[in-house]
Amino acid sequence: MNADNDNLATDLLRGADAIAAYLGFPRRAVYHLVAKGEMPSFRIGETICARRSTLLAWISEQERASA
């Protein structure tokens, strides 16, 4: 495994439970935001996935938009 794969493995959140735990959101909120297309995410098969780095950028964007 090379360094790029190591970084991907630590950056990747697999499943709504993992995303919810990372963000401190209820799991249902993750499903809702994904369904509305409001949270950056992608699917691997049927599993909702997101990158920690992308979610941090999204949160920063939300903060700027509400200021």
C-alpha positions in Angstrom: 0.0 0.0 0.0 1.4 3.4 -0.9 1.1 6.7 0.9 -1.8 7.9 -1.3 -3.8 4.8 -0.3 -3.0 5.4 3.3 -4.3 9.0 3.0 -7.5 7.8 1.3 -8.1 5.2 3.9 -7.9 7.8 6.7 -9.9 10.4 4.8 -12.8 8.1 3.8 -15.9 7.7 5.9 -18.0 4.7 4.9 -21.6 4.6 5.9 -24.1 7.0 7.3 -23.2 5.9 10.8 -19.5 6.8 10.3 -20.4 10.2 8.7 -22.9 11.0 11.5 -20.4 10.1 14.2 -17.7 12.3 12.5 -20.1 15.3 12.2 -22.0 14.8 15.4 -25.3 14.6 13.5 -28.0 12.1 13.9 -27.8 9.3 11.3 -31.2 10.4 9.9 -29.9 13.9 9.3 -27.1 12.4 7.1 -29.7 10.5 5.0 -31.8 13.6 4.7 -29.0 15.9 3.6 -27.7 13.3 1.1 -31.2 12.8 -0.3 -31.6 16.5 -0.8 -28.2 16.8 -2.4 -27.0 19.3 0.3 -24.1 17.3 1.7 -21.2 16.2 -0.5 -21.2 12.4 -0.7 -20.9 9.5 -3.1 -21.8 5.9 -3.1 -19.8 2.8 -3.2 -22.4 0.3 -4.2 -25.3 1.1 -1.9 -23.1 2.6 0.9 -23.1 6.3 1.4 -19.5 7.6 1.6 -17.8 10.9 2.1 -14.3 12.3 2.6 -13.4 13.9 5.9 -11.5 16.6 3.9 -14.5 17.3 1.7 -16.9 17.6 4.7 -14.5 20.0 6.4 -14.5 22.2 3.3 -18.3 21.9 3.1 -18.7 23.0 6.7 -16.4 26.0 6.1 -18.5 26.9 3.1 -21.7 26.7 5.2 -20.1 29.0 7.8 -19.1 31.6 5.2 -22.6 31.5 3.6 -24.3 32.2 6.9 -22.0 35.0 8.0 
